[in-house]
């Protein structure tokens, strides 16, 4: 897979997640957040299980304790992000949630610099700045009075950044994206269901009332989109992945406007343009640099 194809997969995942914001918001009318998270990721794990088993049969390398640790850390980061985002949606709008969640585009390169000692391509910084500015404009620039849900979603963005980083490391070392997807879904489902059983009431009427949303986010937002993310991250960098995945804010805001009646201002449309500019920058600039480097190597005289 080329880097362009990988980034398009990430863009598709972001579009699916954008629809997930709407489903997550409307589901809260019928079911508690922990039951919702537990059921959605249990469905996602079951959906990915047969494909992960097929992948395991074809695998040549062995799973090491380090691989298992990476799977666990990725799952815990996913759980943290899912919980803070879901609870946050109880007291914030889909537009605000999708905007603030997009802050992971900044946190990912910061994690790479601080913890991994990896300097990203220089274009990531202006690209991240444009993306964040675009997401901010998409919100209408009216986040001066942050709610509890907004603050929880800031924490969610940190967890998403960790999940993107851990997923990129794990899949590059194991070469088994579906095993990673299954593991993180299972970890998240177990953690959420354990808390749900202890803290939240449940009934069949609540489950049936939220069934369409649970199925959408379980099969598509979780099972399909996270698998696309992991597969795409095999062929691109965590920082570039963060830029493309951050476009979920664009899709979330648009679908919130279409399905929930939330509005997008003229500033919001300007934000959309900035986000696409950011994605174009991180796609085109590194590719131009690689081609120039390759042409320079070809033009060098051979020793002899």
Secondary structure, 3 states (H helix, E strand, C coil): CCHHHHHHHHHHHHHHHHHHHHHHHHHCCCCCHHHHHHHHHHHHHHHHHHHHHHHHHHCCCCCCHHHHHHHHHHHHHHHHHHHHHHHHCCCCCHHHHHHHHCCHHHHHHHHHHHCCCCCCCCHHHHHHHHHHHHHHHHCCCCCCCCCHHHHHHHHHHHHHHHHHHHHHHHHHHHCCHHHHHHHHHHHHHHHHHHHHHHHCCCCHHHHHHCHHHHHHHHHHHHHHHHHHHHHHHHHCCHHHHHHHHCCHHHHHHHHHHHHHCCCCCHHHHHHHHHHHHHHHHHHHHHHHHHHHHHHHHHHCCCCC
